[in-house]
Amino acid sequence: MTASTNPETTTPAQRYHARIQAEQEVIARAERQERLLSGSRLAVLVLGLLLLAAVVFSGVYAATLLLPVTVFFGLVIAHERVIQARDRGRRLVDHFERGLARLEGGWIGLGEFGLSHLEASHAYAEDLDLFGRGSLFEYLSTARTEAGEATLAQWLQHPADAETIRSRQEAVAEVRDRPELREELALLGETLRAKLHPQQLETWAGGEKLRFHPLVRWMARAFNLLFVSTLIAWGAFGASPLYAVLALLTQTAFVLPLRGKVGHIIATSALGRRDLDLLSSMLARIEQENFSAPHLQRLLDKLKTEGLPAAARISQLGRLVGALDARRNQVFAPFAYALLFSTQIALRIEDWRVHHGRAVRGWLGAVGEFEALASLAAFAWEHRGYPFPEIDADQGPTFCATKLGHPLIPTLDCVPNDLRLGPDRRLLVISGSNMSGKSTMLRSVGVNAVLALAGAPVCAESLALSVLTLGASIRVSDSLQDGASRFYTEIRRLRQIFDLLGEGRDLLFLLDELLQGTNSHDRLIGAEAVVGGLLERGGIGLLTTHDLALTEMTARLPGPAENIHFEDQMVGDEILFDYRCRPGIVQHSNALALMRAVGLEV
């Protein structure tokens, strides 16, 4: 490997640029070869036709046709390989360009949105933009299988325990330093142009098994051998065709009682050869690795069964499913019927399911988990300055960060801030003018907590936190379909956040403009009661507000609380924000200035 592409001596952007340039050269060379081979094939074809005419009309030996035919098929094979090299280069260029887009801020809309994995009424997923266009999931996910996407989505929505987080961190760190492995896994999925849908395979593998007597398979082979022998005897030795007819009738009589079970096996085995090929290829690539992280070693252990690796087992199943599809060929169908082809393949498929079906769930889980780890590893590799957080499982609810930013905001635009929550500072009430950064602070805390509790590095100089559960009320609105006002939607979310306190974990709550859907009197009383209840039950959190009356409740709450704020400056007719968090309560508002800036006369 050259120094220019060595992942240890170059930045991710430099590696991506170098690899794009290298692959573009491969593509250009392949395109030149493709044009040359296409012209050569045409020339050889014309030459072959001329020789054929000479054979037909001039008495030239037919053997002379062997040379152009051989050369032609050789060119066909070479042409196919060149096309594969060209397509592989194009897929790699696309892969590296997506990496560059993540680094340069042009990634939105290029990845998977993951909305199918969003859990209904989740306590923070929508508020923190975990799924959808421009979401954390789209930014993180490099998975090529649905199992990988589902696992990553599960990790983002369900914080892990301290031991699991630490084991994932170690695994992510090891996979982070193997960019070639991640690139090859990504390329496999693109090569097959398939997305593995594990649910169908898992349901089939775990379904009710149809057991056959051990003699059934041997009898099927014996009757088949008998029929073939009678055909050979008839064709080669002049035996009576009646023997072949009787053998065919006998094996037909043998198969008739099995038709129901065989038909059921065939009907339920429509698994998709491409999906199985993708799974087998990914398993085989993972099995080639030697890992030191215990978490990764456990994943490899899941892929071993009865002396053969999982990749070989899945490949075997793929060949059987492919063979079953062959019976639909109209030319082969009569031979398939005569040779008991469908019955014998169906018996072997069911035998595979009986012996290996129970292991499929573990194999799919291992692939999904590895892809989720690879997604986090790519994130860690592209952001080498992001540290893994320190997980403190023994101390009370804690979230202490220095230079905390939002990972989805481009580095040049991101303004980091320090923030500390713990036993001596349980609540921060954030006041500030419009567009000054209050809601972004909530999302920065929330998204980094999600990353930390999933096992990923975080967008900060450092972060130490306890094992938390999250609850957020940031993006709430009225619902015409549900007939619910904004206020009613918000208090239902608050009820959900309170319910999280009963799950036995420390709570981190993030509340944006609490209870703004009611009058100021009820709002003040209600907000103090809600926040006080959360603090009394051991929660820590952030509350943003425009209503400065809410900042006064910090002195009356049952837990230690402080005020911080964001502010802006008017320079001429322009409002400037520095997005820096400061202690205390904001002293002015920019609402009127903003109204004037858009042309409202106030």
Secondary structure, 3 states (H helix, E strand, C coil): CCHHHCCCCCCHHHHHHHHHHHHHHHHHHHHHHHHHHHHHHHHHHHHHHHHHHHHHHHCCCHHHHHHHHHHHHHHHHHHHHHHHHHHHHHHHHHHHHHHHHHHHCCCCCCCCCCHHHCCCCCCCCCCCCCCCCCCHHHHHCCCCEHHHHHHHHHHHHCCCCHHHHHHHHHHHHHHHCCHHHHHHHHHHHHHHCCCECHHHHHHHHHCCCCCCCHHHHHHHHHHHHHHHHHHHHHHHHCCCHHHHHHHHHHHHHHHHHHHHHHHHHHHHCCCCHHHHHHHHHHHHHHHCCCCCCHHHHHHHHHCEECCEEHHHHHHHHHHHHHHHHHCCCCCCHHHHHHCCHHHHHHHHHHHHHHHHHHHHHHHHHHHHHHHHHHHHHHHHHHCCCCCCCEECCCCCCCEEEEEECCCCCCCCCCCCEEEEEECCECEEEEEECCCCCHHHHHHHHHHHHHHHHHCCCCCCCEEEECCEEEEEECCCCCECCCCECHHHHHHHHHHHHHHHHHHCCEEEEEEECCCCCCCHHHHHHHHHHHHHHHHHCCCEEEEEECCHHHHHHHHCCCCCEEEEEECEEEECCEEEECCCCEECCCCCCCHHHHHHHCCCCC
